Amino acid sequence: MLRNVTLELSAKAFMDDTEAELRAVCRKMFHQWERLVRVSDRVSVLLWLADGSEILEYAGNPEDRFEWACWHGIANAPCFVTPAAAKGNVNLTPRKYRPDAAPRTYQWIGQLTRVIRECGLEYGKEVRIGATFDNGPEFSLSDFKYGRHREIAKADSLFKKSFVTCNAVLNADTRAYAAFPEGIPAGTSLGTFLGAQFRRFAADLDFDYLWLSNGMGFGLETWGYSGALFDGHRFYPERKKEAESELLWFWRDLLDADPGIRIETRGSNFTAGIEMSTDAAPLPWLYRHNVITVPVNSPSSAIYFNTGLSVAAWMSHIAELPANGDIPFRYYIHDPWFLNSPWLDRYGREPWDLYSVMAVSRVTSGGGIEAANRAAFLSCDDSFGQMPDQVPDEVIPHILEAFRTRADAPGPLLWVFPFEEYSASDTPEQTFCEECFLVDALQSGFPLNTVISTGNFQKLAAASPEWFRQTACVFPAECLRSEENFRAVRSLVEAGNDAIVYGTLSGVRPGALHLLGLAAGEPLAGEFGVRGEAVDLCGGDAFRNTFELLPTLHGGPLLETAAGAKVLAAAERGGESRVLASLHSAGRGRIGFVRALSPYLEADPAAHNSTLRQSRRMKGDGRENYPAERLMRAVWAELGWTFRACVSDPGQPVPRLTVSRSDRAFYFSGYTPDTTVSMKISTPLGVPLPVEREIRIEDGAGVFHMEKTVRFHCRAFLSGQNGGVVSTKTLYRTRARDCGRLDIIGLHGAELRFFPPSGCVVVSAVRRELGGIYGPVASASGSKEQVPVEIEETPFGPCCLMRNLDGIVNITWGKEKAE
């Protein structure tokens, strides 16, 4: 079921240094996670001992002591803030998690890795053990980073000059280190030093791989939007070659110093396109050379409640894969450094950040579907070193369910990601705008969770264009700047498939504007009004219908005008009009366009890492700027899929959804920040009818009242009914094996489409009268009538079609005839 499960553990779990304590803690960890350990091909343990300084400091003497992560709060904060400035801020006033915590020996580390392996063997598993390197000041006191070698901390993340950058060069140092017994020569690169030190550290203390944390190696500023190519105000494409060379210098030196090193990564919080456009991250090189495992999904969902960023970032990083083929999912359950345990507090024991992210999948060049095949848990212990049984007891069933229902078919939307093209682009401002816009579209309810790279898309579109009938491709405009990609897009649409393009059409190939039914007008910037129907329904104040466009952060000025396309929304000023959203028929297909408008206006001068401020206020009235990112749902509605939020105030956040398919069922998953917001949903198949739900039908759509965690399992779709409440109820099994039964109650002249599980050869339906008792009890009495079942071919595979239904329909399916 799992290729690998990684159990992450900090040194706080060990209350003393005895072998008995080591063994007790490790046995408890394996016991708590035994259900996953048993079903995984391989088990890894990732140790958070300090912050990687224990590797940098290592001199080869087992009796030497090292500082470890025994703190609550930012361990090195006193290096950057005064006591007066830190007063009242628990994170800026570090305290030991227990008073007697003292430095430990390297011999203790070697003893720990031995005990972990022995305890793993008790469960029949050989264990891989990873060491961690973090580039920030948070976890452990580091004299190396913030004392002897402050020259390597050059990034302004968190504090001025507080994060180690991968392009750092060390000053001369006469102290003896394991790999440098005569000291560090001046000019030694950090990559060379870290690689050589880890090689000795791993060999002496029995580690198998190195984990690079917090974007190490992905840029010089990996916590913020700024970087070598972007200062928060302006892009510098002329710096790209030099910036990429500096990053490659780190990776090559690291590999040269430790040729056999195995590396896993956290990555940044951002998408691959943002990493490439702001820092020239050399991801294609790392993937082609199989240097790393793809970065895990970011914990930004739990920290910032930004599921859109988490889903988009992970999709972008798995669009292509290194040769190892690993797709690691990481779940943030405890924080071993700061005073929170996300499963218990940030998530409130709700698995919304599990199912929505686990809905992500990728498409191969042959049309195969690949989803997460590894699971990791940060971490097994909390910030007090405790390991409460409650957390694994509650989390493991959700993990097993999420992996059991991994996608085996594409979702109804497919992101075509230009992995190589973004890396080669000389217009980082366009890449940046497209990526930020897509993130905000997901954060605003656009249910996109399947990805394919442009390379795989071209191959699949050429070999099997009919494959795309089951999904609508979502293309950044970058895909229209390459002749090869443009031809594939045009052929796909003209053959009868649907597509949506977002971005700015500046620089696209000749013919792309014609394909979209658009033309290029005079470029415009500044403030605009918006004409067009609101995407969502608002019972209070209207949505803001103005916005300000700054070309630097919005991918350039507005230039798109209508030339045959149906305009859904337009920006207007002084008699001039520019298209914000449109739909056009091309050949036998339809192609939509949405002009990407970044939600950002400028860098925040108060933030060291140039965090970008969102354009929340216009003219000081406090209302939201025009929510252009919601136009993605407006265009999708024109293609038959309506996902419309009903809010009472324009500032209310809408549910953030994903739609995945597994064993012919549709799974609607997501996060509802405000549970007073409802959704109206309809699809080309009809209104989805999730199991064990009541859905009000209004104007051909279903009204969904969402819980905090959205997790709907749906095989039935309703059409032809304009009102009423329809409910679904799972019934007891018959004596047949591998069967299921479902009551659908409250039908009035309706049609049902039902997708049985794969392998089911018997599907029958019985209609019963709706009696005076509402609910499943009503199906136990009254007359019954066999309903004719037709087989209908749909883009999503064959389904069972039942027509002209009233009252209650009982559907039974199985692998053999039910009794």
C-alpha positions as a printed Julia matrix, in Angstrom:
819×3 Matrix{Float64}:
   0.0     0.0     0.0
   2.84    2.4     0.89
   6.3     2.53   -0.59
   7.65    4.21    2.54
   6.44    5.59    5.85
   8.63    8.16    7.6
   8.28    8.67   11.33
   9.82   11.99   12.36
  11.08   12.3    15.91
  12.83   14.99   17.92
  15.34   14.55   20.72
  12.8    15.97   23.19
  11.09   12.59   23.48
  14.09   11.19   25.41
  13.93   12.37   29.01
  17.32   10.93   29.91
  20.32    9.56   28.02
  20.11    5.91   29.05
  19.72    3.1    26.56
  16.61    1.97   28.43
  14.98    5.33   27.68
  16.05    5.16   24.03
  14.54    1.72   23.65
  11.3     2.57   25.46
  10.65    5.66   23.32
  11.49    3.92   20.04
   9.33    0.91   20.86
   6.46    3.2    21.75
   6.83    5.06   18.45
   6.78    1.87   16.38
   3.89    0.49   18.4
   1.79    3.64   17.95
   2.29    3.64   14.18
   2.31   -0.15   13.74
  -0.7    -0.24   11.4
   1.2     1.88    8.88
   4.55    0.23    9.52
   3.04   -3.16    8.68
   1.59   -2.06    5.32
   4.66   -0.12    4.17
   7.42   -1.57    2.03
   9.99    0.46    3.92
  10.22    2.45    7.15
  12.28    5.56    7.69
  12.95    7.55   10.84
  13.89   11.2    10.39
  15.63   12.61   13.45
  15.3    16.27   14.4
  18.22   16.43   16.82
  19.29   20.04   16.46
  19.22   22.26   13.34
  22.0    20.65   11.34
  24.69   22.45   13.29
  25.52   19.09   14.86
  26.7    18.07   11.37
  28.64   21.28   10.78
  30.29   21.11   14.22
  31.18   17.4    14.1
  34.89   16.79   14.75
  34.83   12.99   14.77
  35.14   12.63   18.56
  32.23   10.61   20.04
  32.71   12.24   23.45
  32.17   15.77   22.13
  28.89   17.37   23.11
  26.45   19.17   20.85
  23.61   21.6    21.43
  20.24   20.08   20.64
  16.71   21.36   20.05
  15.59   21.56   23.67
  13.85   24.94   23.27
  10.38   26.39   23.06
  10.54   29.39   20.78
  13.28   30.57   18.44
  16.47   29.33   20.04
  18.73   31.99   18.52
  16.29   34.9    18.88
  18.57   36.7    21.42
  21.1    37.06   18.59
  18.64   39.25   16.72
  16.27   40.98   19.16
  16.74   42.78   22.45
  15.05   41.55   25.64
  12.84   44.64   25.57
  11.69   43.91   22.01
  11.08   40.26   22.84
   9.08   40.94   26.0
   5.7    39.24   25.93
   6.45   37.22   22.79
   6.9    33.56   23.69
   8.6    32.74   20.38
  11.19   35.49   20.84
  11.91   34.47   24.45
  13.27   30.94   24.14
  12.98   28.64   27.13
  14.15   25.08   27.65
  11.31   22.59   27.47
  12.63   21.13   30.73
  15.14   22.78   33.06
  17.63   19.89   33.16
  18.09   19.66   29.38
  21.83   19.76   28.71
  24.1    19.14   25.68
  24.4    15.51   24.59
  27.28   13.53   23.15
  27.77   12.27   19.62
  28.13    8.82   21.14
  24.51    9.17   22.25
  23.49    9.77   18.62
  25.24    6.59   17.51
  23.55    4.68   20.29
  20.17    6.11   19.22
  20.51    5.06   15.57
  21.49    1.54   16.66
  18.46    1.23   18.93
  16.11    2.54   16.21
  17.32   -0.15   13.81
  16.97   -2.87   16.44
  13.44   -1.79   17.31
  12.51   -1.7    13.63
  13.67   -5.27   13.2
  11.3    -6.28   15.98
   8.56   -5.34   13.5
  10.33   -7.05   10.62
  11.5    -3.8     9.04
  14.97   -2.56    8.16
  14.89    1.13    8.95
  16.41    4.02    7.0
  17.53    6.88    9.25
  17.74   10.5     8.14
  19.57   13.5     9.54
  18.21   17.03    9.15
  19.73   20.34    8.11
  17.75   23.53    8.65
  18.94   26.9     7.42
  17.19   29.06   10.02
  17.69   30.23   13.61
  14.72   28.48   15.17
  15.47   25.05   16.52
  18.77   24.94   18.36
  21.54   27.21   19.56
  24.17   27.44   16.83
  27.53   28.97   17.52
  28.63   27.85   14.05
  25.93   29.8    12.19
  25.58   32.82   14.48
  28.98   32.97   16.13
  32.06   31.72   14.29
  30.59   31.81   10.78
  27.95   34.5    10.61
  29.09   35.1     7.05
  26.97   32.16    5.87
  23.68   33.62    7.22
  22.86   36.14    4.51
  19.07   35.88    4.01
  16.69   38.22    5.79
  14.0    35.63    6.5
  12.56   36.09    9.99
  15.35   38.51   11.03
  18.04   40.44    9.22
  20.85   38.06    8.2
  19.22   35.13    9.95
  19.0    32.32    7.36
  21.91   30.42    5.87
  22.02   30.69    2.09
  23.22   27.86   -0.09
  25.63   30.11   -2.03
  27.55   30.95    1.16
  31.35   30.79    1.34
  33.12   30.1     4.63
  35.85   32.2     6.13
  39.04   30.53    7.3
  38.76   28.59   10.55
  41.59   26.81   12.39
  39.3    24.57   14.42
  39.41   20.86   13.55
  36.36   19.28   11.94
  35.8    15.65   10.99
  36.26   16.27    7.27
  38.66   19.18    7.77
  41.07   18.16   10.54
  43.41   21.04    9.67
  40.6    23.58    9.73
  38.48   25.21    7.04
  40.39   26.93    4.23
  39.1    30.38    3.33
  36.78   30.26    0.36
  35.36   26.79    1.05
  31.79   26.66   -0.24
  28.98   25.67    2.09
  28.05   22.87   -0.32
  31.53   21.38   -0.11
  31.73   21.72    3.66
  28.23   20.34    4.37
  28.7    17.43    1.97
  32.08   16.45    3.38
  30.9    16.79    6.97
  27.75   14.78    6.38
  29.75   12.02    4.72
  31.79   11.57    7.92
  28.8    12.16   10.21
  26.67    9.56    8.39
  29.46    6.96    8.24
  30.4     7.31   11.91
  26.9     7.6    13.37
  24.98    5.38   10.9
  22.71    7.7     8.92
  21.31    6.88    5.48
  20.14   10.19    4.06
  20.09   13.95    4.53
  16.94   16.06    4.74
  17.28   19.69    3.6
  14.67   21.86    5.3
  12.95   25.19    4.62
  13.82   25.5     0.95
  17.56   24.96    1.34
  19.01   24.82   -2.18
  15.84   26.11   -3.85
  16.76   29.79   -3.64
  18.35   32.46   -1.52
  15.09   33.69    0.02
  12.81   30.7     0.42
  10.4    32.03    3.04
   9.25   35.08    1.11
   8.23   36.01   -2.41
  11.4    37.98   -3.03
  14.63   36.44   -4.28
  17.59   36.89   -6.6
  15.3    37.86   -9.5
  12.67   39.82   -7.58
  13.04   42.42   -4.83
   9.32   42.71   -4.1
   8.89   45.62   -6.49
  10.77   44.76   -9.66
  11.96   41.69  -11.56
  15.53   41.3   -12.81
  15.57   38.66  -15.57
  19.13   39.64  -16.48
  20.28   38.08  -13.17
  18.83   34.67  -13.98
  21.93   32.95  -15.36
  24.08   34.05  -12.44
  21.43   33.14   -9.85
  20.92   29.67  -11.31
  24.67   29.13  -11.43
  25.0    29.93   -7.74
  22.36   27.37   -6.82
  23.88   24.73   -9.08
  27.25   25.49   -7.52
  25.82   24.46   -4.12
  24.31   21.23   -5.45
  27.35   20.19   -7.45
  29.73   20.89   -4.58
  27.48   18.95   -2.21
  27.4    15.94   -4.57
  31.13   16.12   -5.27
  31.92   16.16   -1.54
  29.62   13.18   -0.85
  29.07   11.3    -4.14
  26.76    8.69   -2.6
  24.58   11.12   -0.68
  20.82   10.56   -0.7
  18.81   13.76   -0.32
  15.2    14.45    0.57
  13.76   17.94    0.71
  11.12   20.14    2.25
  11.26   22.71   -0.55
   9.82   26.17   -0.06
   6.18   26.99    0.69
   5.68   28.07   -2.9
   5.03   26.6    -6.32
   7.81   25.48   -8.63
   6.98   28.41  -10.92
   7.41   30.93   -8.1
  10.69   29.29   -7.07
  11.9    29.54  -10.68
  10.66   33.09  -11.31
  12.01   34.65   -8.11
  15.11   32.55   -7.41
  15.92   30.64  -10.64
  15.55   27.32   -8.78
  17.19   24.62  -10.96
  14.43   22.04  -10.5
  14.68   20.43  -13.97
  18.41   19.85  -13.41
  17.78   18.31   -9.97
  15.08   16.04  -11.37
  16.99   14.97  -14.49
  20.02   14.03  -12.39
  17.88   12.25   -9.76
  19.53   14.34   -7.05
  16.5    14.67   -4.78
  13.14   13.2    -3.97
  10.43   15.69   -4.94
   9.6    18.14   -2.15
   6.78   17.15    0.17
   3.58   19.15    0.41
   4.08   22.28    2.48
   2.72   22.69    6.02
   1.49   26.15    4.95
  -2.11   24.91    5.12
  -1.87   24.41    8.85
   0.23   27.52    9.47
  -1.55   29.99    7.18
  -4.74   28.03    6.38
  -3.78   28.37    2.72
  -4.87   25.1     1.18
  -4.73   26.63   -2.3
  -1.01   27.26   -1.97
  -0.35   23.83   -0.49
  -2.23   21.98   -3.24
  -0.82   24.09   -6.09
   2.74   23.88   -4.8
   2.63   20.11   -4.46
   1.06   19.63   -7.89
   3.73   21.8    -9.5
   6.51   19.78   -7.89
   5.12   16.39   -8.96
   4.22   17.34  -12.54
   7.57   15.79  -13.4
   9.39   13.25  -11.22
  13.0    12.22  -10.71
  13.84    8.63  -11.64
  13.1     7.4    -8.1
   9.39    8.01   -8.74
   8.63    8.88   -5.12
   5.62   11.1    -4.32
   5.82   11.81   -0.58
   2.84   13.13    1.39
   3.66   14.71    4.74
   1.17   15.34    7.52
   1.77   17.97   10.18
   0.47   16.48   13.45
   2.84   17.8    16.15
   5.31   20.65   16.2
   8.32   19.59   18.27
   9.67   23.15   18.6
   6.81   25.57   19.09
   3.88   25.25   21.43
   1.31   23.67   19.15
   0.17   20.26   17.97
  -1.65   20.91   14.67
  -3.84   17.82   14.8
  -5.18   18.86   18.2
  -5.24   22.64   17.83
  -4.7    24.12   14.35
  -6.77   21.4    12.68
  -9.03   20.89   15.68
  -8.91   17.12   14.97
 -10.42   17.8    11.52
  -8.66   16.09    8.56
  -9.34   18.85    6.02
  -5.64   19.27    5.26
  -5.34   15.53    4.7
  -8.1    14.67    2.24
  -7.85   17.85    0.17
  -4.1    17.48   -0.35
  -4.26   13.7    -0.82
  -6.71   14.33   -3.69
  -3.69   15.45   -5.75
  -2.5    13.19   -8.55
  -0.37   13.37  -11.68
  -0.86   12.02  -15.19
   1.88   10.15  -17.04
   2.67   10.3   -20.76
   0.61    7.14  -21.26
  -2.45    8.43  -19.4
  -1.7     6.57  -16.16
  -2.53    8.13  -12.81
   0.03    8.38  -10.03
  -0.69    9.62   -6.53
   1.11    9.75   -3.2
   3.04    6.57   -2.49
   4.85    7.66    0.68
   3.65    9.11    3.99
   5.59   11.11    6.57
   4.54   12.52    9.92
   5.92   15.66   11.51
   6.28   14.61   14.21
   5.66   11.66   16.5
   6.39   13.74   19.6
   5.17   17.17   20.6
   6.97   20.25   21.91
   7.11   18.71   25.39
   8.49   15.41   24.11
   5.19   13.67   24.78
   3.71   11.07   22.43
  -0.04   10.98   23.16
  -1.76    7.85   21.82
  -4.76    9.95   20.84
  -3.04   11.45   17.81
  -1.97    8.29   15.95
  -5.21    6.6    17.05
  -7.24    9.33   15.35
  -4.98   10.11   12.4
  -4.16    6.6    11.15
  -7.72    5.68   10.06
  -7.89    8.85    7.96
  -4.49    8.11    6.44
  -5.53    4.58    5.52
  -8.77    5.86    3.98
  -6.97    8.59    2.02
  -4.49    6.1     0.58
  -7.22    3.51   -0.06
  -9.14    6.06   -2.16
  -6.16    7.54   -4.01
  -7.08    8.81   -7.45
  -7.05    6.28  -10.28
  -8.55    8.63  -12.88
  -8.08   12.36  -13.54
 -10.26   14.9   -11.81
 -12.63   16.97  -13.97
  -9.88   19.62  -14.27
  -6.31   18.94  -15.4
  -3.52   21.49  -14.87
  -1.0    21.4   -17.72
   2.14   22.63  -15.99
   5.05   24.06  -18.06
   7.81   22.67  -15.86
  10.64   23.04  -18.38
   9.22   26.2   -19.98
   9.02   28.12  -16.71
  12.63   27.2   -16.03
  13.7    28.55  -19.45
  11.45   31.63  -19.44
  12.98   35.08  -19.69
   9.77   36.77  -18.48
   9.67   35.91  -14.76
   7.0    38.53  -14.1
   4.54   36.58  -16.26
   5.41   33.28  -14.6
   5.04   34.87  -11.18
   1.64   36.37  -12.01
   0.31   33.12  -13.48
   1.4    31.12  -10.44
   0.07   33.58   -7.85
  -3.22   33.8    -9.72
  -3.62   30.02   -9.93
  -2.91   29.69   -6.2
  -5.57   32.29   -5.43
  -8.04   30.56   -7.76
  -7.63   27.33   -5.79
  -7.87   29.26   -2.54
 -11.13   30.7    -3.86
 -12.84   27.4    -4.62
 -11.56   26.3    -8.05
 -11.34   22.49   -7.61
  -8.13   21.69   -9.47
  -6.09   18.77   -8.14
  -4.71   16.79  -11.12
  -1.55   17.81  -12.99
   0.37   16.83  -16.1
   3.6    18.31  -17.4
   3.68   19.86  -20.87
   6.04   17.1   -22.01
   3.64   14.37  -20.96
   0.68   16.36  -22.28
   2.16   16.58  -25.78
   2.79   12.83  -25.9
  -0.62   11.88  -24.56
  -2.51   14.38  -26.74
  -0.75   13.07  -29.85
  -1.37    9.41  -29.04
  -4.8     9.5   -27.36
  -6.7    12.78  -27.81
  -9.92   11.0   -26.81
  -8.43   10.46  -23.32
  -9.07   14.16  -22.58
 -12.87   13.85  -22.92
 -12.99   13.1   -19.18
 -11.25   16.29  -18.08
 -10.91   19.95  -19.05
  -7.31   21.1   -19.46
  -6.24   24.24  -17.6
  -3.33   25.96  -19.35
  -1.23   28.88  -18.16
  -0.64   31.27  -21.05
   3.0    30.13  -21.01
   1.75   27.05  -22.89
   0.77   29.29  -25.8
   4.23   30.85  -26.11
   5.78   27.62  -27.38
   4.92   26.58  -30.95
   4.94   22.89  -30.03
   2.65   23.39  -27.04
   0.35   25.74  -28.94
  -0.16   23.23  -31.74
  -1.04   20.52  -29.2
  -3.53   22.84  -27.46
  -5.16   23.86  -30.74
  -5.44   20.27  -31.98
  -6.93   19.13  -28.69
  -9.61   21.84  -28.63
 -10.5    21.6   -32.31
 -10.95   17.84  -31.87
 -13.8    18.51  -29.43
 -12.2    18.94  -26.0
 -12.71   21.77  -23.49
  -9.91   23.94  -22.11
  -9.31   27.04  -20.0
  -6.33   29.38  -20.45
  -5.28   31.86  -17.76
  -2.58   34.52  -17.71
  -1.66   37.38  -19.99
  -1.56   36.86  -23.75
   1.51   39.01  -24.28
   4.08   37.04  -26.28
   1.83   34.11  -27.23
   2.29   32.35  -30.59
   0.62   33.66  -33.75
  -2.79   32.07  -33.95
  -3.31   31.79  -30.18
  -5.45   34.94  -30.03
  -7.55   33.65  -32.93
  -8.02   30.31  -31.16
  -9.35   32.18  -28.13
 -11.54   34.55  -30.16
  -9.52   37.53  -28.9
  -7.3    40.27  -30.3
  -4.54   42.49  -28.93
  -5.51   46.07  -28.17
  -3.55   48.99  -26.82
  -1.94   48.04  -23.48
  -3.64   49.64  -20.48
  -2.76   49.88  -16.79
  -4.1    51.69  -13.72
  -7.59   51.57  -12.18
 -10.52   49.85  -13.87
 -14.15   49.14  -13.31
 -15.53   45.67  -14.0
 -18.59   44.71  -16.02
 -19.91   41.21  -15.6
 -22.1    39.02  -13.45
 -20.78   38.17   -9.99
 -19.45   34.62   -9.8
 -20.81   34.02   -6.3
 -24.09   35.0    -4.66
 -23.9    37.64   -1.96
 -26.77   38.43    0.38
 -25.15   41.59    1.76
 -22.96   44.25    0.18
 -21.97   43.68   -3.41
 -18.53   42.46   -4.43
 -16.08   45.2    -5.26
 -16.16   45.95   -8.98
 -12.93   47.92   -9.34
  -9.27   46.97   -9.26
  -5.86   48.5    -9.82
  -3.43   46.9   -12.23
   0.31   47.35  -11.75
   2.09   45.78  -14.76
   5.12   44.55  -12.78
   3.09   42.32  -10.46
   0.23   41.57  -12.84
   2.16   40.08  -15.74
   2.02   43.26  -17.81
  -0.75   45.64  -18.9
  -4.2    44.62  -20.1
  -4.33   44.13  -23.87
  -6.93   41.41  -24.57
 -10.0    42.52  -26.57
 -12.93   40.52  -27.91
 -12.83   39.25  -31.51
 -15.63   36.71  -31.6
 -15.44   35.28  -28.07
 -18.34   35.5   -25.65
 -17.26   38.01  -22.98
 -18.13   36.98  -19.43
 -16.34   39.83  -17.64
 -14.53   42.94  -18.85
 -12.37   45.69  -17.4
 -13.49   49.15  -18.46
 -12.09   52.66  -18.27
 -12.8    55.79  -20.3
 -14.67   53.98  -23.03
 -11.97   51.31  -23.39
 -12.74   47.67  -22.64
 -10.41   44.71  -22.04
 -11.46   41.1   -21.6
 -11.13   39.53  -18.15
 -13.02   36.31  -18.93
 -14.37   34.82  -22.14
 -15.43   31.63  -23.9
 -14.97   30.73  -27.56
 -15.9    27.79  -29.76
 -13.0    26.45  -31.8
 -13.64   23.55  -34.11
 -15.68   21.04  -32.12
 -14.37   22.24  -28.75
 -14.62   25.21  -26.43
 -11.8    27.24  -24.92
 -12.12   29.78  -22.12
  -9.78   32.57  -21.11
  -9.25   34.34  -17.77
  -6.89   37.28  -17.48
  -4.65   36.6   -14.48
  -4.61   39.45  -11.99
  -2.22   38.95   -9.12
  -3.77   39.71   -5.74
  -0.63   41.66   -4.77
   0.13   45.34   -5.04
   3.53   45.88   -3.46
   6.11   44.52   -1.07
   5.6    45.08    2.62
   8.49   47.32    3.69
   8.14   46.15    7.3
   8.96   42.55    6.36
  12.58   41.5     5.94
  11.6    38.9     3.37
   9.51   41.32    1.26
   6.23   39.58    1.89
   3.72   40.95   -0.61
   0.7    42.83    0.61
  -2.64   41.77   -0.81
  -4.8    44.44   -2.4
  -7.52   44.26    0.23
  -8.4    47.95    0.29
  -9.39   50.34   -2.47
 -10.06   54.0    -1.67
 -10.02   53.1     2.03
 -13.49   51.55    2.08
 -12.25   48.21    3.43
 -14.01   46.05    0.85
 -12.34   43.32   -1.12
 -10.7    44.19   -4.41
 -12.49   42.65   -7.39
 -12.06   38.86   -6.94
 -10.77   38.1   -10.45
  -9.51   34.67   -9.41
 -13.15   33.52   -9.05
 -13.6    33.98  -12.79
 -11.98   30.58  -13.24
 -15.16   29.11  -11.77
 -17.28   31.38  -13.99
 -15.66   29.99  -17.14
 -15.89   26.42  -15.82
 -19.63   26.98  -15.25
 -19.96   27.76  -18.96
 -18.45   24.33  -19.57
 -21.16   22.69  -17.45
 -19.66   22.63  -13.94
 -21.19   25.12  -11.49
 -19.52   25.65   -8.13
 -21.12   28.81   -6.75
 -20.71   30.09   -3.2
 -23.53   31.78   -1.29
 -22.1    34.34    1.12
 -23.64   37.01    3.32
 -20.65   39.33    3.05
 -18.15   39.76    0.17
 -15.25   39.26    2.55
 -16.29   35.76    3.6
 -13.9    33.01    2.46
 -15.48   30.32    0.3
 -15.01   26.54    0.6
 -11.79   25.26   -0.97
 -12.6    22.07   -2.78
 -10.98   19.25   -4.7
 -12.7    16.62   -6.85
 -10.92   13.29   -7.31
 -12.01    9.94   -8.72
 -11.31    6.51   -7.32
 -12.86    3.18   -8.27
 -15.38    5.07  -10.45
 -16.61    7.19   -7.52
 -16.24   10.95   -7.22
 -14.75   12.3    -3.99
 -15.41   15.93   -3.09
 -12.89   16.96   -0.44
 -11.85   20.27    1.04
 -11.81   22.87    3.76
 -14.58   25.29    4.74
 -13.1    28.29    6.6
 -16.6    29.7     7.26
 -19.25   27.03    7.7
 -22.08   29.56    7.23
 -21.19   29.69    3.52
 -23.11   27.24    1.33
 -22.39   26.11   -2.22
 -24.61   25.51   -5.25
 -23.16   22.68   -7.29
 -24.18   21.08  -10.57
 -22.24   19.07  -13.14
 -22.79   17.8   -16.69
 -23.91   14.54  -15.06
 -26.39   16.32  -12.81
 -26.39   17.23   -9.14
 -23.99   15.05   -7.17
 -25.74   13.06   -4.43
 -23.16   12.13   -1.78
 -23.82    9.13    0.43
 -25.52    9.9     3.75
 -26.51   13.46    2.84
 -29.59   15.59    2.29
 -29.38   17.97   -0.68
 -31.88   20.7    -1.49
 -32.47   21.08   -5.22
 -32.83   24.66   -6.48
 -32.93   25.62  -10.16
 -31.23   22.43  -11.22
 -28.36   22.74   -8.71
 -27.78   21.17   -5.31
 -27.38   23.35   -2.24
 -24.53   22.01   -0.11
 -24.02   23.04    3.5
 -20.39   22.26    4.2
 -18.72   21.03    7.36
 -15.24   22.24    8.28
 -13.85   19.1     6.62
 -15.52   18.33    3.3
 -15.46   14.65    2.39
 -18.27   13.54    0.11
 -18.29   10.08   -1.48
 -20.53   10.24   -4.54
 -21.66    7.66   -7.12
 -25.1     9.05   -7.96
 -26.06   12.17   -9.93
 -29.54   13.66  -10.24
 -31.01   15.63  -13.16
 -34.44   16.7   -14.32
 -35.72   17.7   -10.87
 -36.17   21.4   -10.06
 -36.98   21.36   -6.37
 -37.37   19.41   -3.16
 -34.93   17.69   -0.84
 -33.22   14.49   -1.94
 -31.47   12.29    0.6
 -29.28    9.21    0.35
 -28.97    6.36    2.81
 -26.64    3.37    2.89
 -28.57    0.17    3.6
 -27.64   -3.14    5.14
 -26.03   -5.7     2.9
 -27.81   -8.64    1.35
 -26.44  -12.16    1.68
 -24.42  -11.67   -1.5
 -20.74  -10.96   -1.09
 -19.1    -7.69   -2.19
 -22.34   -5.83   -2.67
 -23.8    -2.49   -1.73
 -27.26   -0.94   -1.36
 -28.26    2.7    -1.46
 -31.65    4.38   -0.98
 -32.24    7.68   -2.79
 -35.29    9.38   -1.32
 -37.42   12.32   -2.42
 -37.41   11.95   -6.22
 -39.92   13.77   -8.45
 -39.72   13.03  -12.16
 -35.97   12.65  -11.91
 -33.2    10.92  -13.81
 -30.39    9.17  -11.94
 -26.94    8.3   -13.17
 -25.09    5.79  -11.01
 -21.44    4.72  -11.23
 -21.02    1.3    -9.56
 -17.61    0.16   -8.34
 -15.38   -1.56  -10.85
 -16.02   -5.27  -11.26
 -19.72   -5.05  -10.43
 -21.76   -7.06  -12.91
 -25.21   -6.78  -11.33
 -27.0    -3.48  -10.8
 -30.71   -3.43  -10.05
 -33.05   -0.66   -9.0
 -36.42   -0.88   -7.26
 -38.8     2.08   -6.95
 -40.92    2.33   -3.83
 -43.66    4.78   -2.88
 -42.66    7.53   -0.48
 -44.83    6.87    2.56
 -45.58    8.94    5.61
 -42.33    8.04    7.35
 -39.47   10.13    6.04
 -36.16    8.36    5.73
 -34.86    4.88    5.09
 -37.61    3.21    7.13
 -40.0     4.14    4.33
 -38.29    1.71    1.99
 -39.27   -1.21    4.2
 -42.94   -1.14    3.22
 -45.26   -0.18    0.39
 -45.45   -1.26   -3.21
 -42.31   -1.76   -5.22
 -41.58   -1.7    -8.9
 -38.49   -2.75  -10.85
 -36.84    0.2   -12.58
 -35.34   -0.28  -16.04
 -31.58    0.31  -15.96
 -29.84    1.52  -19.12
 -26.1     1.63  -19.66
 -24.99    5.08  -20.78
 -21.51    5.94  -22.01
 -20.17    9.13  -20.46
 -16.78   10.86  -20.64
 -16.17    9.36  -17.18
 -16.95    5.81  -18.21
 -20.21    3.84  -18.38
 -22.91    4.54  -15.85
 -26.34    3.14  -15.04
 -29.13    5.47  -16.18
 -32.62    5.37  -14.62
 -35.4     7.64  -15.89
 -38.72    9.12  -14.69
 -38.22    8.34  -11.03
 -40.53    9.27   -8.16
 -40.48    8.48   -4.46
 -37.67    6.19   -3.35
 -35.27    4.19   -5.46
 -33.27    1.38   -3.91
 -30.1     0.63   -5.9
 -28.29   -2.67   -5.35
 -24.97   -3.64   -6.9
 -22.48   -6.43   -6.47
 -20.21   -8.97   -8.11
 -22.93  -11.6    -8.06
 -26.69  -11.58   -8.06
 -28.13  -10.21   -4.83
 -30.8   -12.23   -3.01
